Amino acid sequence: MGGDFGPSVTVPAALSALAAHDDLTLILLGDQAQIDAQLSGVDSSLSQRLEIIHTSVCVENDSKPESVLRKSKESSMFLAVNLVHEGRADACVSAGNTGALLLAGRHLLKTLPGISKPAIIASVPLHAMGRSTYILDVGANLCSSARELLEFAIMGSIQASVVSGICKPRVALLNVGHEEHKGTAIIREAAQLLQQTESLNYVGFVEGNEIFTDKADVVVCDGFSGNITIKTSAGVVKVIEQMLKQSVSSSFFSRLLGLLASPLLRQLRAQIDPAQFNGASVLGLQGIIVKSHGHAHSTAFFFAIEQALKEVIDCVPSLITRRMEALQLTHGEVLATQD
Amino acid sequence: MGGDFGPSVTVPAALSALAAHDDLTLILLGDQAQIDAQLSGVDSSLSQRLEIIHTSVCVENDSKPESVLRKSKESSMFLAVNLVHEGRADACVSAGNTGALLLAGRHLLKTLPGISKPAIIASVPLHAMGRSTYILDVGANLCSSARELLEFAIMGSIQASVVSGICKPRVALLNVGHEEHKGTAIIREAAQLLQQTESLNYVGFVEGNEIFTDKADVVVCDGFSGNITIKTSAGVVKVIEQMLKQSVSSSFFSRLLGLLASPLLRQLRAQIDPAQFNGASVLGLQGIIVKSHGHAHSTAFFFAIEQALKEVIDCVPSLITRRMEALQLTHGEVLATQD
């Protein structure tokens, strides 16, 4: 039911995913009538791998996250996350309210052993090489300790390996300069922790402009900086689009320019717009949650399902747990766990 | 002596400024021989308004800021700031090491009454309307209290009035959402302070992407976020430039596109690149310091001198002091001052 378009996007995307994967079964949670309306004439080879759980309650995009726990335990979102909690589903994909999804995830699934807090990981298209860089956290938390930044680094490194197939992903910390003495005490402490962690390929600090170069595969930061970074990026792309559009009226050549550059820029913005980034995973929970953007059309939502599938196949939560256990053995210390 | 090009940029820029302003007198600090080499054949109507103070010491771009106070008291930068301190100059313009300039400024000039810490203000070209938005702090500090963010808001508001002639500049706080409950405790407290301050036209929170729209004239944030914001912006512009360049080989039309868009993007990047932003003022000190970027060519350095002139003519430090005094009377509290 989530996102701007509800079942008119999520159901066709679900059918595409079923068509692409013979061994996939999907459970749709939401208003039965609205879902059924999207299913008329669907081939039985697909519909027989589709289960519908009816609920008339859904979390609104502008609901305060806290209200989900109080008022929306019967909502499609809460029930979906609960299916993961109960082991009846391997992953949950939603285009709904991010804050609510995160809260439901933390409440029902809890964090993995060794992980203090979950993080949202986004990928941004980069350095004109057809590759993406992962950035986390982009908004699950506001502030983070050095220890939490280390956890983000480990989770991001695993995600880059699994989803992008990068061997030994280069991990960097977002900072205001490269020198050791730069940044807050937390970032400098995190740098030491990352440096000491042998399973990480830590490459040092990167500055804001270097996110878009080939310096790192994973950029680690607190959720406030990460959120501002990806939103700012989207804003710049948009302003350039507008500048090009404005130049349309000035001459024949620039009219041509505007015409030609628009799709390119629109595509780039769609990829880096935080309100639009797709398949942003919530990492660090005992279960897989992928957040599709609210504006997603069915192809985008389909990709979010694909991403969830990849994480299921590669058992990302188990990989994280094992890496954290190994770290615990190496560092010889008890790691913080939550709840 | 500062920046990548030293006197070969700063001296021609100084001569242009003298030519543009009959009542301007400039003092150049640095290596006499290198400066003289740039002055051969200069009209006496200009050179008679030019004073040279020789020193062979200069702060390197990669020096640690602290070393300036220990080792470089005879450096051209330190001596230039000291001239402002002694009242022998009305403003200092430098293209040198930012950290060192800031430290020299804080050490020699001290902060204005009511101002806890100086901030660096940058302007970014925006919303395709030929206007700029000011953003501060972009790196003088890492973290800031709510009180300090209020001071930044007041200083930014004055700067936008003076330099851009904006009446009642709209001031916003950079945050991860618009709702009152969003952001850190510090930002939420700052929002209350800004709201309560009648002399400010506070318009609420803006998100990263909204820096580039017409929502605010002044965006207030801590130096860490501000630094990452402007550097990220520059990075995105560069990646789009590269994408357009790459498309050059694909077809005639896209070749044309790349050709046409390049100057537009280069110009935009030059304006928003933090390593390149020009005329970034250090606000909040008992004296005027303008930081020109290290890569500045003489036209850019000339504009930095022009900006310093505007601040001198409008007595920006006095305006800040008066606004802080008025605030003190209204709020009926003793404001923190430093040193």
Interface residues (C-beta under 8 A of the other chain):
Chain A: K64 L126 H127 A128 G139 L142 C143 L174 V176 H181 G183 T184 E207 G208 N209 E210 I211 F212 T213 G223 F224 S225 N227 I228 T229 I230 K231 T232 S233 A234 G235 V236 V237 K238 V239 I240 Q242 M243 L244 K245 Q246 S247 F253 S254 L256 L257 L260 A261 L264 L265 L268 I272 D273 P274 A275
Chain B: K64 L126 H127 A128 G139 L142 C143 L174 V176 H181 G183 T184 E207 G208 N209 E210 I211 F212 T213 G223 F224 S225 N227 I228 T229 I230 K231 T232 S233 A234 G235 V236 V237 K238 V239 I240 Q242 M243 L244 K245 Q246 S247 F253 S254 L256 L257 L260 A261 L264 L265 L268 I272 D273 P274 A275
